[in-house]
Every structure is written in C-alpha cells, then in structure tokens.
Amino acid sequence: MTLPRVLVTRAAHQNASLSALLRQCGYIPAAVPLIRMEGVLDRSSKAQLWKNIQASTWVVFTSVNTVTFFMKAGGSAAKLIHTSVAAVGEKTKNALEAEGIQVDLVPKRYNAETLADALIAETAPGTEIFLPKSRQARPVLFNRLHAAGRSVRELALYDTVVNETSARTLQQELRHPHLFAVTFASPSSVSAFTQLAEEKPEELKLPVVCIGPTTSEKAVQAGFQHVNTAEPYTAEGLLHQLEHIRKGET
C-alpha cells in the first residue's frame, strides 16, 4: 500500500514537528519550505526594542517566530521581569516558557481577534502595550487595542520572504501521483505558493488544509477550491483535519 504524501510548506526550521506527526499517522511528509524568516533589527531598532519593553506594562507575542527573533536580539526573562506577557496560543506560550519567561495570558482561541479581546478585558484604557511582530503581521491586534484606548507600540523583528530555491521541488511534488493534500500554516506561505507554482491555485484539485481562519481566508482569496481549516489552530488540529478528509468525513 502506497502511503499518501502531504505537502508541508512551512519554513525549514518549523517543518520537523509537523513532519514527525504526519509520519506517526501514516503519511509521507513532503517538506518544501516556501518561506524563510530574516531578522531586520539593526543597532538603532534594537535600542528601540528595549525602550519599548521598559515603557510597557504588557508585551504580547503573536508567534513562535517572534519569540525566536526576540531571543536572537538578546532577549531574556530578565528583560521582561517587570512586564506582564501575553501569548497568542499554546505553542507560543511553550516557546516563551522554554526560555524561562512566565506567560500571564493566553486566549481561549488562538487568533489576534480573541487575543485583543482578552487583553482589553484584562487592562484599563491607557495601558501601555508593546507588540513585537513580523513585518507582514495583520494590523487587527494593533487596531483593536488602539480603538479600545490602549497605548500601543509595535516593532518589526523579522521579515518573511519567499524561498525561491524551492520552486523546482514544489513543481516536482505537485506532479507526484500520490500527493494527497497541501498544507499552509500562514498567509505568507499561501502567497509564496502563488508566486512559485506554475499551476494556478484554482487548478489544484487536492484538498488544502490551513492552520487558522486567516490562512484559510487567504487561500480562498488566492483561488484554492477545496480549503479546510484545522481545528484547533495547531499542527495537531491540521493532522486531525487530514484524517477527516482521508476518511471521507468532509
């Protein structure tokens, strides 16, 4: 029996855990990293990073990547000792705790909208909140907090760019006779697919499974026809959705 292949489009440093889960459940992970992350902080912006933290009551981390680039910039638990810390979800919380950083707030649903609502409920108008982020981050968190009267600062720590070296491998995988599904973990990976693939999204007849509604919305907007959203918004949720599809339950 030939095992089904699943295209994993996450950045290379994030592929391992999802690929391991797929193997455990009888899939062959086809890792084709369509994006990569690059730090953007220079000496001046690093100084601004520490000023923002010192001036803030809350620091909010919206991804594991943000934690990674915070630590690469010289971040530590000591630098956050006088602030409260929020994380968008369990994976981000785990990444922070692995660095010895205490997390004070995690929303019930892992998205920016719910995180904003949780922070608004936890804070008073005028509270200083700092958002380290990606250059591609959606403005929804900043906008909601600002509209609720919070004093919000933000600073980009990294950039997400298209990994053009994966173009040939992507084409090979899309033509593989046993490719079962395509997975996306971020809107950036959807955008990268549309730039690198020879096929148009609407021509892809395979199921597409996305982590999070924002990624799913981006996939639908791009033209993908068979879009499914993982629930919860994690690698485990993605695998659960794949199992539903394989059993014909969607």
HELIX and SHEET records of a PDB file:
HELIX    1   1 ALA A   12  GLN A   14  5                                   3    
HELIX    2   2 ASN A   15  GLN A   24  1                                  10    
HELIX    3   3 ARG A   43  GLN A   54  1                                  12    
HELIX    4   4 VAL A   64  LYS A   72  1                                   9    
HELIX    5   5 ALA A   78  LEU A   80  5                                   3    
HELIX    6   6 GLU A   90  ALA A   98  1                                   9    
HELIX    7   7 ALA A  112  GLU A  122  1                                  11    
HELIX    8   8 VAL A  140  ALA A  147  1                                   8    
HELIX    9   9 GLU A  164  SER A  166  5                                   3    
HELIX   10  10 ALA A  167  LEU A  174  1                                   8    
HELIX   11  11 PRO A  187  LEU A  196  1                                  10    
HELIX   12  12 PRO A  201  GLU A  203  5                                   3    
HELIX   13  13 PRO A  213  ALA A  222  1                                  10    
HELIX   14  14 ALA A  235  ARG A  246  1                                  12    
SHEET    1   A 5 ILE A  28  ALA A  31  0                                        
SHEET    2   A 5 ARG A   5  VAL A   8  1                                        
SHEET    3   A 5 LEU A 179  PHE A 184  1                                        
SHEET    4   A 5 VAL A 208  ILE A 211  1                                        
SHEET    5   A 5 VAL A 227  ALA A 230  1                                        
SHEET    1   B 5 ILE A  35  GLY A  39  0                                        
SHEET    2   B 5 SER A 151  VAL A 162 -1                                        
SHEET    3   B 5 GLU A 128  SER A 134  1                                        
SHEET    4   B 5 TRP A  58  PHE A  61  1                                        
SHEET    5   B 5 SER A  84  ALA A  87  1                                        
END                                                                             
